[in-house]
Amino acid sequence: MDEQVKNKKKAMTNAEKQKKYRERQKERGKQEMRGYLSPEAKVCYKLISEQTNWSDSVILSNAVRLTYAAYKNGQIGLLNSWLKNNEL
């Protein structure tokens, strides 16, 4: 009986599961980003989420990639002006 108890796998806590998940994501080359959305960004997020059914990760990844594309093409000023003019 004691041997059966020793051989049983110990259940992982939620914190251990989350740590293991984050480690797997890092191994896949992914990076976690954290932040808070402004009220304007929350409106944009809601609309994008509803229209595309993208996950938070996809929305964030695409936002970073699109911002970089605007930067690389010399359009970051235009993008910022558009956001201000449209109160976003």
Solvent accessible surface area in square Angstrom, and as a share of the most:
residue,aa,sasa,rsa
1,M,182,0.81
2,D,110,0.57
3,E,123,0.55
4,Q,125,0.55
5,V,100,0.57
6,K,164,0.69
7,N,116,0.59
8,K,157,0.67
9,K,197,0.83
10,K,174,0.74
11,A,87,0.68
12,M,79,0.35
13,T,77,0.45
14,N,111,0.57
15,A,70,0.54
16,E,79,0.36
17,K,104,0.44
18,Q,104,0.46
19,K,117,0.49
20,K,100,0.43
21,Y,110,0.42
22,R,94,0.34
23,E,80,0.36
24,R,97,0.35
25,Q,35,0.15
26,K,146,0.62
27,E,143,0.64
28,R,159,0.58
29,G,69,0.66
30,K,118,0.50
31,Q,153,0.68
32,E,99,0.44
33,M,108,0.48
34,R,205,0.75
35,G,64,0.62
36,Y,222,0.85
37,L,102,0.51
38,S,51,0.33
39,P,99,0.62
40,E,77,0.34
41,A,34,0.26
42,K,119,0.51
43,V,84,0.48
44,C,38,0.22
45,Y,74,0.28
46,K,123,0.52
47,L,90,0.45
48,I,67,0.34
49,S,30,0.19
50,E,102,0.46
51,Q,143,0.64
52,T,51,0.30
53,N,135,0.69
54,W,107,0.38
55,S,63,0.40
56,D,94,0.49
57,S,80,0.52
58,V,62,0.36
59,I,19,0.10
60,L,76,0.38
61,S,57,0.37
62,N,28,0.15
63,A,49,0.38
64,V,74,0.42
65,R,164,0.60
66,L,123,0.61
67,T,64,0.37
68,Y,128,0.49
69,A,43,0.33
70,A,16,0.12
71,Y,135,0.51
72,K,125,0.53
73,N,105,0.54
74,G,63,0.61
75,Q,79,0.35
76,I,59,0.30
77,G,44,0.43
78,L,120,0.60
79,L,61,0.30
80,N,73,0.37
81,S,52,0.34
82,W,134,0.47
83,L,60,0.30
84,K,158,0.67
85,N,121,0.62
86,N,67,0.35
87,E,144,0.65
88,L,75,0.37
